[in-house]
């Protein structure tokens, strides 16, 4: 399982690169408790007609009560997940945050162009690839769309299988920081040994307000 070794463990430090306005910073968290596997099986994005650029439509990953599965309900929690795609020929596109298209080359990628998707061959349903690695915090919530690239059959139902780990975390601080009101992560060793990941695409997501508040008030 290529994704499983990328899950983190208690005692590790996770540095998430996010955006505060126009400033890019890493926000550091100490992982206190890890809970896994917390899997979400057989989530349907809906039906996609053959080569129809409307695809399945953009979907939040929600339950029947419109609660977001992939957004932690509480502050101080981070979800780390990967997803597999079914059927194998289906293409899946991502927005993270929900109004920002990821993985473009020239301009903004268009549905069906062959740019910016993950298919079920690259990330199999029961054995997802590390290319689908995603982190979410309270206040962040990706959207997904399924597309049917072939002429036959006339339609397919695109399904995702999410493999998650839940981390209960303590906020340590940020780096870099040129504002004396910011809590700068210490010691340097924490920053050096941290596992660093990007949240969202190259533009980054905006740091959630609860993290921003911790950073500016020194953790509380």
C-alpha positions in Angstrom: 0.0 0.0 0.0 2.0 3.0 -1.3 0.0 5.5 0.6 0.2 3.9 4.1 3.8 4.7 4.7 3.1 8.4 4.2 0.8 8.6 7.2 2.5 10.2 10.2 2.8 9.1 13.8 2.5 10.4 17.4 5.3 12.7 18.3 6.1 13.8 14.7 5.9 17.5 13.6 3.9 18.4 10.6 4.5 21.7 8.7 1.7 22.8 6.4 2.4 25.5 3.9 -0.5 27.9 3.6 -1.2 31.5 2.7 -1.9 34.4 5.0 -3.0 37.1 2.6 -0.1 37.3 0.1 2.4 35.8 2.6 3.3 32.1 2.4 4.2 30.5 5.7 4.6 27.1 7.2 2.3 26.3 10.1 3.7 23.7 12.5 1.7 21.1 14.5 2.8 18.5 16.9 0.9 15.2 16.5 -0.4 14.0 19.8 -2.8 11.2 18.8 -3.2 9.4 15.5 -6.3 7.4 14.7 -6.4 5.2 11.6 -7.8 3.8 9.5 -10.8 6.0 9.3 -12.0 5.0 5.8 -14.8 6.3 3.8 -15.9 3.6 1.4 -17.7 3.8 -1.9 -18.6 7.5 -2.0 -20.4 8.2 -5.2 -19.7 11.4 -7.1 -22.7 10.6 -9.3 -23.3 9.6 -12.9 -21.2 11.0 -15.8 -22.4 10.7 -19.4 -19.9 9.8 -22.1 -17.5 12.7 -22.9 -19.9 15.2 -21.3 -17.9 18.1 -19.9 -20.5 18.6 -17.2 -19.3 15.3 -15.8 -20.8 14.3 -12.5 -21.0 17.9 -11.3 -18.9 19.3 -8.5 -19.5 17.5 -5.2 -18.7 18.2 -1.6 -18.1 14.9 0.1 -21.0 14.9 2.5 -23.4 12.6 4.3 -27.1 12.6 4.0 -27.4 15.5 6.5 -25.0 17.7 4.4 -22.2 17.3 6.9 -18.7 17.4 5.4 -16.9 14.1 5.7 -13.5 15.5 4.8 -13.5 18.7 6.9 -12.7 18.1 10.6 -15.6 19.3 12.8 -13.2 20.5 15.5 -10.2 22.8 15.7 -7.0 21.1 16.6 -7.7 18.2 14.2 -6.0 17.5 10.9 -7.2 14.9 8.3 -4.6 13.3 6.1 -6.1 11.2 3.3 -5.7 9.5 -0.1 -8.3 8.3 -2.5 -8.8 5.6 -5.1 -11.0 6.0 -8.2 -13.6 3.6 -9.7 -14.0 2.6 -12.5 -10.5 2.7 -13.7 -11.2 4.8 -16.8 -12.9 7.6 -14.8 -11.1 10.9 -14.5 -11.4 12.9 -11.3 -10.8 16.7 -11.0 -10.1 18.6 -7.8 -10.9 22.0 -6.4 -9.1 22.9 -3.1 -10.4 25.3 -1.8 -13.8 24.7 -3.3 -13.6 27.5 -5.9 -10.0 27.0 -7.1 -9.2 24.6 -9.9 -6.0 22.6 -9.3 -3.5 21.1 -11.6 -3.6 23.4 -14.7 -0.8 23.8 -17.3 -1.8 26.7 -19.6 -4.5 28.9 -18.1 -7.2 27.1 -16.2 -7.6 23.5 -17.2 -10.9 22.5 -18.7 -12.9 19.3 -18.0 -12.1 16.7 -20.6 -9.0 18.3 -21.9 -6.7 15.6 -20.5 -5.0 18.0 -18.2 -5.2 18.0 -14.4 -7.1 14.8 -13.6 -6.4 11.6 -11.7 -7.8 8.3 -13.1 -8.4 4.9 -11.6 -5.3 3.5 -13.3 -3.1 6.0 -11.6 -4.9 5.7 -8.3 -6.7 2.4 -8.0 -9.9 2.2 -5.9 -8.5 -0.2 -3.3 -4.9 0.8 -3.5 -4.7 4.6 -3.9 -1.6 6.4 -5.1 0.3 8.9 -3.1 -0.5 11.5 -5.9 -3.9 12.0 -4.2 -2.4 13.0 -0.9 -4.5 15.7 0.8 -4.6 17.5 4.1 -7.7 19.3 5.5 -8.3 21.3 8.6 -11.5 22.9 10.0 -12.3 25.6 7.5 -11.0 23.7 4.4 -13.0 21.4 2.2 -12.1 20.1 -1.3 -14.6 19.5 -4.1 -14.4 16.7 -6.7 -15.9 16.1 -10.2 -16.0 12.8 -12.1 -15.7 12.7 -15.9 -16.3 9.8 -18.4 -13.6 10.1 -21.1 -14.8 7.3 -23.4 -17.6 6.9 -25.8 -18.9 3.7 -24.3 -20.7 2.8 -22.1 -23.1 5.7 -22.4 -22.6 6.6 -18.7 -20.6 5.5 -15.6 -21.0 6.2 -11.9 -17.8 7.6 -10.5 -16.9 6.4 -7.0 -14.1 7.3 -4.6 -12.7 5.3 -1.7 -11.0 7.5 0.9 -8.3 6.2 3.3 -7.9 8.6 6.2 -5.8 9.2 9.3 -7.0 11.7 11.9 -4.4 13.6 13.9 -5.1 15.4 17.1 -2.6 18.2 17.2 -1.1 21.1 19.2 -0.1 24.2 17.3 3.6 25.0 17.7 4.0 28.2 15.6 4.9 29.5 12.2 8.0 30.1 10.0 9.0 32.5 8.6 7.7 35.4 10.6 8.5 39.1 10.3 5.8 40.2 12.7 6.7 40.2 16.4 3.1 39.4 17.2 3.5 36.0 15.5 4.4 32.9 17.4 7.6 31.7 15.7 8.2 28.0 15.9 10.9 26.9 18.3 13.2 25.2 18.6 14.8 25.2 15.2 15.0 21.4 15.6 11.2 21.2 15.3 11.4 22.9 11.9 14.3 20.9 10.7 12.8 17.5 11.5 9.2 18.4 10.5 7.4 16.7 7.6 6.5 19.5 5.2 3.4 19.4 3.0 1.5 21.9 0.8 -2.2 22.5 1.3 -4.1 23.2 -1.9 -2.3 23.9 -5.2 0.5 26.3 -6.0 -1.6 29.3 -4.9 -2.1 27.6 -1.5 -5.3 27.7 0.6 -5.8 30.6 2.9 -4.9 29.7 6.5 -8.1 28.9 8.5 -9.0 31.6 10.9 -8.6 29.4 14.0 -5.0 28.7 13.0 -4.4 32.3 12.2 -5.7 33.3 15.6 -3.3 30.9 17.3 -0.4 32.1 15.3 -1.1 35.8 16.1 -2.0 35.3 19.8 0.9 33.0 20.6 -1.2 29.8 20.9 -4.2 31.1 22.7 
